[in-house]
Amino acid sequence: MDPAPESLPDDVVALKAALVAERARGQEVAAKLAAARAKASEDMALIAAQKLQIAKLQRQIYGQRSERSARLIDQLALEFEELSATATEDELAAEQAAAKTTPVRAFTRRRAERDTFPDHLPRERVVIDPPTACACCGGNRLRKLGEDVTQTLETTPRRWKVIETVREKFSCRDCEAISQAPAPFHAIPRAWAGPSLLAMIVFEKFGQHQPLNRQAERYALEGAPIALSTMADAVGAVSTALDPLRRLVEAHVMAAERLHGDDTTVPVLAKGKTDIGRLWIYVRDDEPFGGAGPPAAIFHYSRDRRGEHPQAHLRGYAGILQADAYDGYNKLYRADRKPSPIREAACWAHARRKFFVLADIEENARRKAGGKTEIPLSPIAIEMVRRIDALFAIERSINGRSPEQRLTVRRAESGPLVDDLMTYMREQAAKLSRGHDLVKAIQYMLNRGPAFTLFLEDGRVCMSNNAAERGLRGVALGRKSWLFCGSDRGGRRAADMYSLIVTAKMNGVDPQAWLADVLSRIAGHPAHRLDELLPWNWRPQAISALAA
């Protein structure tokens, strides 16, 4: 219960002391809550591990009765993978919260003892330069006492090795103080894997759509067995380490003058069933209108498709949104929206598809060759596709020019074509029945006339939303491989990693090489210079050293 104002001291010093004490109590409560959350996540991961082990043992005992049992094991493996990665994230959060307060003890997960690395793997001995003078008294009479060796599993393409980082210890003959080089920074806590291996695991999972259990099987065949839980720990730790970069990417995307927005379905594993979640994407692509801002994409995950999600994603955005007609965006376009209404720009490519279905001559030729029933083609739909294609031909000729130049050409060439097209659609809609598919496609455009014609008023607007659809292409391909997300936390983690990987691809950067270099540097990189590691600013460490 908050104290009454009259019970508070009048002395400023006493008030400051009370404020400091209250803040300390708040930090202690936050640390305890983070530790409890980490413990709960650890317990969930342990339960999932036991379920997976039981399913594997039952399959060994009773044999391969059906394909369903194999799919069940895959589902349990994915669930365990997501929960283990989540537990690692919560553990790191608890450690960070405990570091801010003295009374609360840091939470550490109980992990199974990791097997030693196989002896047949080659060793690369990296010896850190020892100290030349005593850190205590400055004397140079040092003698070697021993050394600490940290073994880190690392990989080059199709070649595995264990890097042994040696820090030799020396004692001073004058004062007997022990001196040793400081331990190097590691990409993740406990440093069991090098940055290149971490980058490969993460990129294979989110960039190449290979679940961790399939990766583990392949690595074991190559002579480097890695436990599934160990790999899941790495995914959670990498996601936490790269979160500051993801936030910088999001800030860059939301500072755009114009955004592309879209969403797609993503199955999510639930109790006894599979729910349908959503991945939302917002793309900044200034290249079509000659903008200087580098391209980038940010992903968000939600369990459903309610309009409150895009409204929350774009809460502080005020600009142009290129998107398909979705009612959830409508509140963003209202005139009384704060900080200001978002201007809606419709997608002509999306509208064109509705007519193209009724005008696909090539599809009819394929159906005829295959002996299938042909689709009745509509002359009106064919004419609509021809007219829209003429507009896109003009757009291709002005791609990359400044907004002013684009607007001049559009008003001179595209404007008359759009006016004729709108008149043509009204005339044809009046001749057809209301339930006709063509009328539905025509009304879709006529009802959103201002959104479809905004490109004639603003040179920054594109005619299509293809930039967002290209960004979601990897998700659509990945669904066939990983089948579903293991949990809501897994969906959010996937959205974060997609944001970084897709942004790297949009800037012509190899995502795996970028991840490996960033993970090798981010732990010791100054926080105020994190923007140097963003894909559009990134230069590999070797090139940066040569330039320096």
N, C-alpha and C positions, 0 to 999 in steps of 0.2 A: 504494500500500500504506500503511495507517495506521501511524504511528510507534508503537513500543512505549511503554507508560506510563513506564518508567524512563528513556527518552531525552528526555522532555519536561522543560523547565526548571522549577525550583521557585519561581522568582521570579514574583510575581503580575504585575508590569509586563511581563515577557517573555512570560508566557502571554497577556496581553491583546493584545500586539503580534502574537503568532502567530495568535490568533483573528481579528484584523482582517485580517491578510494572507490567511488561509484563506478568509475571507468574500469578500475582493476577488477571489481566484482563482475562487471559485464563481460570482460574478457575471460574471466574464469568460467562463467556460465557458458559462454560460447565454446570454450575449449572442451568442457565436459560434454556439451551437446555433440560436438564434432567427434569426440571419442566414442560416445554411445552410438552415433550413426555409423562410425567405422566398424564397431563391434558387430552391429546388426548386419552390415554388409558382409563382414567376414563369415558370420554364421550362415547367411544365405548361400554364399559361395561354397561353404563346407557341405551343406545339405545337397546342393546341386552336384558336387563331386561324388558324394556317396551314392546318389541316384544313378549317376553315370556308371560308377563301378558296379553297382548291383545289376544294371541292365547288361553290361558286358559279360559278367559272370553267368547270368541266366542264359545268355545267347551261347556261351561256351558249353553249358550243361545240357541244354535242350536242343542245341543244334539250330541250323538256319531254317526255321519253320516257314518264314515268309519274308518278302521284301519289306513288309511293314516294320518288322523288328529292327532292320538296319536303318530305316528312316527314323525310328524312334531314338536310336543311339545317336544319330546325327543331330536330332533336335535337342537331346539332353546335352550333347557336347557343346552345341552353340549356346544353350542357356547357361551352362557352367562358364563358358568363355566370357560371356557378357557380365555375369555376376562377379567373376574374379577380377575383371578389369575395373568394374565399379568399386569393388572393395579396395583396390589399390588407390583409386582416385580419392576415396573417402579417408584412407589411411594417411595420404599425403596432406589432405586438408586438415586432419586432426593434428598432424605434426606441426603444421604451420600455425594453427590456433594455439597449440600448447607452447610454442616458442614465444608467444606474446605474454605468457603469464607463468609465474614461478610455481604456484601451488599444484597445478595440474600436471600430472605425469604424461609424457607423450605416449600415444597408443602405437603398438607395434604388432602387426599380424603374426599369427603362428603359421609358419610355412614348413612344408615338408622339406627335409634335408635334401639339398640339390646334389645329384650325382656328380662326381668329379668328371672333368672333361676326359674323353677317351685318350689313352696314351698314344694312339697311332696318329693323332692330329699333330702336325708340325708346330713347333713353338718358335715364336719370334721374340727375342729378348730385347726389351727397350729399357735401357738404364738411364735414369734421370741424373743429370750432373750433380755430384754430391756437393755439400757445402765445403768451402775452402777455409772458412774461419768459424770459430765457436760462436754460436748465437748468444751465449751468455756473457763471456768476457772478451770476445774478439780474438782470442789466441788462435794460432794456426797449427798447433801440435795436436793433430787429430789422428786417431787410430780407428780402424773399422771394427765394429762389434758384430755386425750381422746385417740383415736386410729384410725388408717386408716386400713380399711379392703378391701382386693382385693379378689374378688370371681373368681375362676378358675374352669371351668367344667372339670372333670377328670372321667376316667372310669377304672374299672377292668372288666374282662370278665363277661358280662351279669349283671353287677352291676354298676349303675351310682351314682355319688356323687359330691357334690360341695365342694371344699377345700377353706376355708376361711383363708387366710394368714393375721395375725394380727401384726401390728407394733405399739406398744404402745408409746405414747408421754409422755415425762416428762419435767417439767420445774424446773429450779434451784432456790432454795429459796434464794440463795445468790445474783445471778446476773440476774435472771429471763430469762436466755437463755433457749431455748427449745431443748431437746435432743431426738433423735429417732434412732432406728436401721436402717441401710440402707436397701433399697428395694432389694429383691433377684433378681438374673438374671432370665429371662424368655426365653423360647425357641423361641417365636415369639413376635413381638411388640403387645402391648395392652393385652397380656396374658389372653385371654379369655379361652384358652384350655390348659390342661396339656400335658406333653410330651407323655404319653401313649395314650391319645386320638388322638393327632396329628399323632403318628406313626400308629395307627389303620386306620385312614382316608387315609393316604398316601399309606400304604401297601395294603389296600382293593382296592384302585383305580389302582395302578400300579402293585401290586403283585398278586392280586386276580381278577383283571379286572372288578371291580364293579364301574360304573360311580357314581359321587357324588349324582345325583338325586335319584338313587336307594338306596344309603346309607342313605340319608336323610329320605326317606320313612320308612326304617327299624328302624332308631333311633326314629322316631316319634311314631311308634307302641310300642317301648320299654319305652315310657314315657319321652324321652329326645329330644324334637324337636329342630333341628338346621337348620337355614336358609341355603339355597343353596349358597347364596353369601358369608355367613360367612365361610362355608367350603372351598369355592374356594379361599377366602383370605388366609386361612391356607395353602392350597397347594402351592400358590405362595410364601408365606413367608418361608415355609419349604424348598422349592427348592432353595431360595436365601441363607438360613442359611447353607445348606449342600453343596453349590457350592465349597467351599475350599477343602472339602474332595473329591469331584468328580475330581477336578484338580489333586490332589495327586494320585488318582487311575489312571488317564490318563497318568501321568508321569511315573508311575510304569509299565503300560502296554507297553508304547512306549520304555521303556528301555529293553525290552525282546530281547533275541537272535533270537527267532522265534515267529511269530504271526500266528494265524488263522484268516482269514477274510471271511466275507459273508454278504449278505444283503437280505432283504425281503420286500415285498410290505406292505404299510399301507395306507388305504384310508384317504383322507383329505377333510374336508368339505370346499366347495368353493361356490361362488355366483351362485346359480341356478344349481349346479352340485356337483359331488364328484370327486376330482382328485386323482391320485394314486401317493403317495409319497414313500419314501424309508427310512428304518432304516438299518444302517450299523453297524456291530459289528466287533470288533477286540479283540481277546482273547489271553491272556498270560496263557499258561499251560505248565509248565516245568516238571511236574511229570513224563510223559512218559520216559524222558531221565535222570531222577534222579536229576533234577535241584533243587536248594534251593529256588528259587523265588516262593512266594505264587501265586496261580491262581487269575486272575482278568479279568474283561471284561469292555470295554468302547463302548458305543453306540453313533452314530451320526445320525442326521435326515437331509434329503434333499427332495426337492419337486420333483426331477426327478432322473434319474439314469445315468447322464452324468459322463464321466470318470474324470472330473475335481474334483469331490467330493472325491473319494478315494485318488487322487493325493494330494489334500489339507490335508486330514486326515493324510497321511503318509509322509508329506513334509520333516520332519527331521529324518525319520526312515531309518536305514540301517541295514538290516538283512535278515532273511528268511521269506517269506510270503506263508503260506499254504492257497490256495484259489482255487475256481473253475475257469475254463477258461472264463474270461470276458475281452473283449477288453479294457475296461477302465483301467485295471491294466497294460497294455502293456508299457506305458511310464515309469512306475516304474522300469521295467526290462532293460531299455536301458543302454548300456555301458557308455554313456556320462552323465548319471544322476548324479546330485549333491545332497547330499554329496558323495554318491556312489550308484551303482545299487543294487536293491533288488533282491535276488535270488528267483526264482519261484519254488515252490514245488506243484505239482498237487495232486489231490485227487483221489486215487484209488477207494474209495467207490462210488464216483460220476460216474466214468467210468463204474464200475461194474453194476450200475443200468440200464444202457443202454442195457447191455446184458441180465440182469435178466428179463427184460420185455419180452424177446423172449425165456426165459427158465424157466418161472414160472410154474412148474408142479402142485404145490398146488392150484394156481389160476384156472388152467384148471379143477382140480378135483372139486373145488367149483362150477365152471360154469356148469360142467356136472351134478352135483347133483341138481342144480337149473334149469335144462332144457335149459340152454343157450348155444349158439354156442361156441365151444372151440376155443382157440387161437392156430394157428399152431406153434408148438415149433420147434426151430432150434437146431440140434445136435451141430453145431459150437458154438452157444451161450451157450449151456449147458457145453461144454468143456471149454469155456472161464471163466465161473463162477467157475467151479471146480478148474481151475489153479489159479485164483485170490484168492479164498478161501484158497488155500494151502499157499499162501504168507501171508495172514492175520493170519493163524495159527502160523506161525513162529513169527510174530510180537507179538502175545499174550504171547509167551514164554519169550520174552526179554523186556516186558513192565516194566518200572521202573529201568532198569539197566543204567549204565553210557553210554555216547555216544561211548566211545571206545569199550566197550563190545558189544553194539548193532551193531556197524559197523563190528566187527569181525565175528559175527554170520551171518549177512546179506551177507557179501562177500562170506562166505563159503556155505551158504544154499540158500539164496534168489537170489543171483547173477545168478547162472546157470538156475534157474527157469525163471527169467525175460528174459534172452537171448533166451531160448526156446520159451517163450511166444511171444516175438517180431517176431521171425522167423515164428512161426505158424500164426500169424496175417497177415504177408506179403503174405504167401502162400495162405491163404484163401481169402484175398482181391483180389488176381489176378484171382481167379476162379469165382467171383461174379460180377454182373453188378454194375456200379458206383452208381446207385440210390438206391441200396438195403440198408435197415436199418442197416444191419450188417456192411456193408462197411462204412457207416457214423460213426458208433460206433468205428470201428477199426481205421479209419483215425483220429478220435478225439484223440486217444492215440498216434498213430504214428507221427502225426504232432507236438506233444508236448513231444517227447521222452526224452529230457534232463530234463524236469520238472518231468516226471514220474519216472525217474531213479535217481533223486537227493538223494533219501533216501539211495542209495547204496554208496554214497560218503560222506554223513554227518550223523552221528549217532543221531543228534538232530531232524532230520526231521521225521515226522510221515507219515504213508501211507494214512491217511484219514484226512478230515477236519471236523470230527464229533464234535469236541469241539465247533466250531462256530455254527454248526447247533443245538446243544443242547442249546446254549445260546439264540437262536432265537425261541426256542419252545414255550416259554411263550407268545411271540408276536403273533404267529400263533393261539394259543388257545384264546388269548384275543380278536382277531378280531371278533370272533363270538359273543362276549358279548358287547364290546363297539362300534362296527361297524365302527368307523372312529375317527380320530383326529379332534378336533374342529377348529384348525388353525395351521399355521406353527409354531407359538410360542408354541402351545400346543404339537406339535410333538417334538420340541427341548426339552421341559420340560420333556416329557415322556422319551426321550433318556437319559437325565441326571438321572432320577430316576431309570430307568432300569439298568443303569450302576452300581449304588450302590446296588440295590436289588439283581441282578444276581451275583455280586461279593461276597456279603454276603453268598448267597447260595453255591457258588463254594467253600467257605472256611468252610462249615459246620456250619454256624452261622444262627440262626433264624433271618430273616430280621426285623420282627416287634419288637422283643426284642432289637435288636441292635439299630434300629431307636429310640426307646423310650429312651434308656440309653444315646445315643449320643445327642439327642435333649435336655435332661435334663442337659447336661454338656457343650455343645459346646459354649454357650454364655460366660461362664466364664473360658473357657479352654485356657491356653497360646497358642498363635499362633505358637510358635516354637516347640510345642509338639503335634501338630494336628495329626501326624502320629500314636500316641497312640490310636486314635479313629478309625483307619482303621480296617476293619473286621478281617484281619489276625493278628493284634496286640491287638485287643480289649479284655478287660476283664470287666465284669459288675462292676459297681461302688461299690457294696457291697463287692465283692471278692477283689477288689483293696484296699478297706479300711482295710479289715482283713489282707491282706499281708503287708500293711504299719504298 
